[in-house]
């Protein structure tokens, strides 16, 4: 568990520290971390005179799992907006809740003009979880693999407020010691792993055939997962001295049209229409790409180099007005 960044005040904020070189189906990619545990260079608390700074918060998609730094979408954003410094706050394995806590602890201390939350849309499930599955093989190659449930900070809705729990975090527990309802694993997770073993082509065809809905949490404005995510984003917006924009990365099932995106898009529209949290929804732009399957790796669900480029290209036009409104 030493591969987690331990914070004395918050327990584990939730930044899994990755090896300097990570193996991957694409061959591998290098990882350099700064003092905050983020895959980025060091950033001074004060931004350079005359420049603007945007903190980009997210999970492993923002972190850039599987790709080198020049191929990440944040690098493409920096090329499109050369007068802006983009600070990558990608935290692998974390939900919007831990991304918010990471910003609260580390990002708030950096002068910045905008917070861009680019979490993978699956994070709606991670927010509800009290524990995440952790396999030691992801962090080292020594000895027998150890599979544990690693506790995480999480928010609980009490009336109209959010209460932070698991601070400080308790110790990890063995894989078979937890019941349902406290992790991000679904009841049919065993079936998903079995189908995955048949190969990506079989999995993709089966999902399309049965119209698999990966995230039913978006199906209702009253679902536990959506209420929690909405309240976290609203709290983040309230605490942030800089404007906040929510630009989630869609599920590949929605991009490739193997599952209905109706609920997902309805929730984003409602959130934006309320006027509390501005939303940039790039799903239509990604769906319009001819070879949508080519935006992700063969077996890894993360965006490949082409996917990062496509996400950046889809994001730039809608992001431009927010950037141009910023005063250096």
Steps between C-alpha positions, in 0.01 A plus 500: 500500500804725501415585141225730616575860585428526872385837624508557880187716498271323256627146529531382141395773264536230239795555268633158398871544427597325178837350413737710288424270207167321471446194282216525256354323198638785287851424628522720807518863600718707730366677807659795677338624819522834674502556875118477513509152344356627172632404158617850415790738549535710813287813515571805711216626717498830309446487124728690265416864441262551208407132471189310596480161668241223474491202735376191318361246749413143410592134535726267300360632171627848589817348647556349156514125566667333202636812330807721532474863615506654148193292411278599795202721427629758749810539283277559197301758698825680589591511131158648415526760779871593517432781745358254757677257732303177540572318828419130473332370818422154365459254792478137382230287660324795663151641469381860491491495881873431537582733213321773692689411819828501307421848367394615848828386652749577220337686212346777705850607600592567138393826339260401224228656289285201409431145619421258218361168630552233232411191699399182320121470515536166684614697806136535602534145634833557672362791700252275679762236583662485842770256382685445173653172382881503501724230356866521604604389152408848380775652713778242536611162375631350821354197675149362468233750385289641781144613429345734756214740539666838557286751693454847355358828625138531390210740541165408647189707429331612821200716426629780278863463607798278428680330787855375442563148632803268529729780617745383601460186291484161673736219401448291184305179539528164326322455170229270636412694817258758359134470411305672225429870492833646615714452187476607138466140377163395360317176581582366154866592508600132480309469172669807359843349569397172336381681186818708495706179488333416166670798339412864425315416179262258672440742785424789264258298289320359803458842660358639178266203459346525847520883512706482818453810714831548685381775733130487596582762767450767232151371425326711763554843654407337832758219493737483795805516276389805303386696807835438665704598194290811442541611862878442491532713187282771652707501819817519292358792306410675826843452657702585191612864465532432125218396264440128461399321179396134484609326176467125564660238275217279367488122528615321186160326485339841456760619250467185291120495536486149645297639792247779533645830621159658561515506881862613502426794274182593686688527830774716347240725338315540830821581686597765247148643474485552876778755459697365795763294319583576135530184289682426175357186342720374213314173438346613169839602363654165594204305359547678167851355452492224233720241676382549856637161613845625409494758780592240766751222540432142388436362851557799728193725518712816534532744214798440275703776331226556243235510773686769694535707184130457419388594852716814493372599155140453617562698818691799362215691327273489806787568741623805308234745629580406861874550442452829319294632793795449734707805589876437531 
